[in-house]
Amino acid sequence: MLPCRINHYHLVLAYSLILHVQDWLNSVSSKQASYHAVAQYYQGMVSKESKEFGEEIARLKVGCLLTLLVVVHLEQEMWDVYCQR
């Protein structure tokens, strides 16, 4: 077989690598959003202690939105896995 020709094995391998990379990126982006949500919560608590209540509320709202984003994303992933079975 010539080295420049691509056989079916190489195509399947490339496709599976792409799928794994997409799964990894989805997982990493969910973790990143959840860490940002936790960071916003703790910074909101710091704002509360320094009596900056407007900033506290804003940070807690952002944290809630990020948490909601993670939950929706994870539910979609679970649904996709369920549908693939």
C-alpha positions as CSV (number, residue, x, y, z in Angstrom):
1,M,0.0,0.0,0.0
2,L,1.3,3.4,-0.9
3,P,1.9,5.7,2.1
4,C,0.1,8.6,0.5
5,R,-3.2,6.6,0.2
6,I,-5.7,6.8,3.0
7,N,-7.6,3.6,3.7
8,H,-10.8,3.1,5.7
9,Y,-8.9,2.5,8.9
10,H,-7.3,5.9,8.8
11,L,-10.6,7.6,8.1
12,V,-12.3,5.8,11.1
13,L,-9.3,6.6,13.3
14,A,-9.4,10.3,12.3
15,Y,-13.2,10.5,12.9
16,S,-12.9,8.9,16.3
17,L,-10.2,11.3,17.3
18,I,-12.3,14.2,16.2
19,L,-15.2,12.9,18.3
20,H,-12.9,12.4,21.4
21,V,-11.6,15.9,21.0
22,Q,-15.1,17.3,20.8
23,D,-16.1,15.4,23.9
24,W,-13.0,16.6,25.7
25,L,-13.7,20.3,24.7
26,N,-17.3,20.0,25.9
27,S,-16.1,18.6,29.2
28,V,-13.4,21.3,29.7
29,S,-15.8,24.1,28.8
30,S,-18.4,22.8,31.4
31,K,-15.7,22.6,34.0
32,Q,-14.5,26.1,33.1
33,A,-18.0,27.6,33.5
34,S,-18.5,25.8,36.8
35,Y,-15.2,27.1,38.1
36,H,-16.1,30.6,37.0
37,A,-19.5,30.3,38.8
38,V,-17.7,29.3,42.0
39,A,-15.3,32.2,41.6
40,Q,-18.2,34.6,41.2
41,Y,-19.8,33.3,44.3
42,Y,-16.7,33.8,46.4
43,Q,-16.1,37.2,45.0
44,G,-19.7,38.0,45.8
45,M,-19.1,37.0,49.4
46,V,-16.0,39.3,49.5
47,S,-18.2,42.1,48.1
48,K,-20.8,41.4,50.8
49,E,-18.2,41.7,53.5
50,S,-17.0,45.1,52.1
51,K,-20.6,46.2,51.9
52,E,-20.6,46.6,48.2
53,F,-24.1,45.1,47.8
54,G,-24.6,46.0,44.1
55,E,-21.5,44.2,43.1
56,E,-22.5,41.3,45.3
57,I,-25.8,40.9,43.6
58,A,-24.3,41.3,40.1
59,R,-21.7,38.6,40.9
60,L,-24.3,36.2,42.3
61,K,-26.5,36.7,39.2
62,V,-23.5,35.9,36.9
63,G,-22.7,32.9,39.1
64,C,-26.3,31.7,38.8
65,L,-26.3,32.1,35.0
66,L,-23.1,30.2,34.6
67,T,-24.4,27.4,36.8
68,L,-27.6,27.2,34.7
69,L,-25.4,27.1,31.6
70,V,-23.5,24.1,33.0
71,V,-26.7,22.3,34.0
72,V,-28.3,22.8,30.6
73,H,-25.1,21.7,28.8
74,L,-24.8,18.5,31.0
75,E,-28.5,17.7,30.4
76,Q,-28.0,18.0,26.7
77,E,-24.9,15.7,26.9
78,M,-26.9,13.1,28.9
79,W,-29.7,13.3,26.3
80,D,-27.3,12.8,23.4
81,V,-25.7,9.8,25.1
82,Y,-29.1,8.3,25.8
83,C,-30.2,8.8,22.2
84,Q,-27.1,7.1,20.9
85,R,-27.9,3.8,22.7
